[in-house]
């Protein structure tokens, strides 16, 4: 029997979608001083840009999450279909990121083996939880949405700042900036896919709570990452990355919290 949505059902779903979309807005990375002031105003040195690249593991972690969750969602065809679409779109993105990092003098092995600051470890652990351990897949999907929803605006802002302030860091700026050119457009489409998935299939109250919890914990972990990089770069701009990791080893980062929605 086909279920007929009542006005109350539609209103509840609309409220859920509105709340979900508000999370990456209220915890926007672009509002953090590291992006809003330092990146945007050209205050990063080459060493500061290198530090950012060494600590930004987002592309690798996101692709790992998609690969694993594709297998975990095999019995959930709606979720699985969107993940598979997204994964196909991600082909080549890691190579684009490594091209960008190479532009500021970093090799792939530098990225792979660089010690992580505590906030970087925090984001890594958040991704590991959503990728491998979250029992409700909607929690993982909420996290992926919160990650991708901000990327178009961030990419737009970074391209502007790179062009205005940092082009001299790169031998071939056009090639190096392609990573952000791609994400400026691709992630608009991806965010729309996630939202359609939520609208059509995330209907149970427990699933909605899980999605909101995942989105919140991912959004706040991303802001924590920027804070960690900002503190490290501002305090020890000329220090090497190994020292930075040791210096901040006792720092804390925000743990995932529960949301009652």
N, C-alpha and C positions, 0 to 999 in steps of 0.2 A: 504494500500500500504506500502511495506517495505521501510524504509528510507535507503538510501545508503550513507555511510560516505565518504566525499571527503577527499583529502589529507589535506586540510586546517582544516577540522573538527578534523582529527586525530592529527594533529600538535597542535591544540588548547587544545585538551584533554590531550595530553602528557605534555604540558607546565603547565596545571592546576595541574596534578598529581605530577609533579616535585616540583612545588611551595608548594603544600600541604604537601608533605613529608619533605620539607626543614624546615618547621616551628618548629616542635619539635626538630630538629637538631640545628637550630640557637638559640633556647631558651631551650637548654638541661638542665635538672636539675642536671645532673652529672657534668656539667661545673661550677656549683655554688660552692663557697668555702666550704659551709657546707658539701657537699658530697665529693668534690674533695680533700679537705684537712682534715677536722675534722673527718668525718666518716672513710675515707680511711686510715688515719694515726693513728687511735686509740685514738683520743683526747677526745672522749665523756666519761664523767663519767656515772655512773649508773643513777644519777639524770638527766643528760642530755638526756640519752636514754628514760627515763620516760617522760620527757617533749616532746620529739619528738612523742612518742606514743600517748600522750594525745592530741596533736594538729593535728595529721594526721588523718583526717576524710575521706580520699579518698575512702576507700573500701565501707563504709556505703553510702556515697553520690553517688558513681558510681552505686551501686545496686539499690538505690532508683530511679536514673535516668532511668535505664533500665526498671524497673517495670512500671513507669509512661509513658515513651515513647512507650512502647509496646502497651498501650491502645490508646495513641494519634496517633499512626501510623497505626491503623487498616485499614484505607483506602489507605495506601501506602504499598502494599504487599512486595515489594522488601526490603524496610527499615525494615518493621515489621519482616520479616523472619530472617534477620541478628540479630536484637535485641533479638528475641526469642532464637536463637541459643546461643548467648552470655549469655543470662540470665540462660539458662540451665547449661552452663559451670561454672557459678558463684556459683552454689549450693555448700555450705560448705566453701566458701572462707572467709566469715565473721567469722566463727568459728575458722578457721586457724589463722586469724589476732588476735583474742582474745586469742588464745593459745600463740601466740608470746608475746603479751603485758602482759599476766599473767606471762610469764617467767621472766619479769623484775619487778614483784611485783605489778602489777596493776590488779584491778578487773574490771569487765564489767561496774559496776556502776561508777567507776572512769572515764572511757572513756566517758560514757554517760553524766555525769554531770560536767565535767571539764570546767571551764570558758575558753572561746576562746580568743586568741590573735587577734588583728585586721586583720592580714594577714589570719588567719584561718577563721574569719568571711568573709573576702573577697572571699576566695575560696568557702565557703558555699553559698554566694550570687551568685557567678558565676554559680554554679551547680543548684541553685534554678531557675535562669533565663533560663538556657538551658533546664531544666527539665519541667518547668511549663509554661513559658511565651514566649519563642522564637516562633515567628509566622512561620518562615521557618524551617522545620524539618532538612534541610540540615545543618543549623547552629548548631543544637544540635548534629548531627552526626559528624560534623567536630570536635566539642569539645570532643566527646567520643573517636574519633580516636587519637587526640593529647594526651589524657590521657593514652590510652593503648599503643601507639606506643613506649613510652619510658620505659615501665615497664620491658621488658626482660633485657635490658642493666643495668637498675638500680638494678634489682634483682640479676643479676650476680655479680655486684660490691659489693652489700651489703653482699651477701653470703661470698665472699672472705674476706671482712673486719670483718664480724662477726666471722668467723672461726679464723682469725689471731689475733684479738684484743679483742673480746667481749664474747667469748664462756664462760668465767668464770661467766658472769652475769646470766647464765641459769643453772638450775638443770639438764635439759635434752635438750641439744642444738639441737640434731637431730630432735626432735619433734617440738621444738619452731621454727626452721628455715624452716619448711615445707611450710609455707606461701610463702616464696621467691622461694623455689624450684619449687612450682607449677607455680608461675607467670613468672618464667624464661622461661618456655616453652609455657604455655597456651596463653600468650599475643602475642607471635609471630603469632600464628594462628589467634587470634582475629584481630590484625592489618591487616593481609592479607585479612580477610573478609571485613573489612571496605574499604580497597583500591579497592577490586574487585567491591564492591557496588558503589563507586564513579566512577570507570572506566566505568561501564555498564549503570548507571542510572542517574548520576549527570551531565546532559548535557546542561542545560540552563545556560546562563551567570549569571543570578541572583542567581541561586542555587549554582553555583561555588563560587561566591562572599560571599554568606552566609556561605558556608563550610569553606572557608579560614578565615573569620571573627571569626567563632566559634573556629577553631583550634588555632588561634593566641591568643584569649582572654583566652582560657584554658591554653595554654602553659605558658603565662606570669603570670597567677594567680598561677600556680604551683611554678614557680620560686620565686614569691613574698612570698609564704608560707615558703619556705626554708629561705629566707632572714629574715622573721619575727622570725622564730624559732632560727636562728643563732644569731640574735641580742639579743634575750631574754636569751638564754643559755650562751652566751659569757659575757653578762653584769651582769647577776644575777644568776650565776650558782648554788648558794646555797639557793636561795630564793624559797618560795613555789609558786605553780602555781597561787593561787588566787592573790598574790601580783604581779606576772608577768602580769596577765591580767589587773590589775588596773594600773600598771606602764605604760603600752603601750596603754592605752585606747584612748589617743589623737593622736596616730600615724595614718598615712594615708596608704592606699593601692591603687593599680592601678585599676581604673574603666575600664570596657569594652570600647573599642574604635572601631570606624568603620574602615574598610579597603576598599580601592578602588582598586580592582584588575582587 
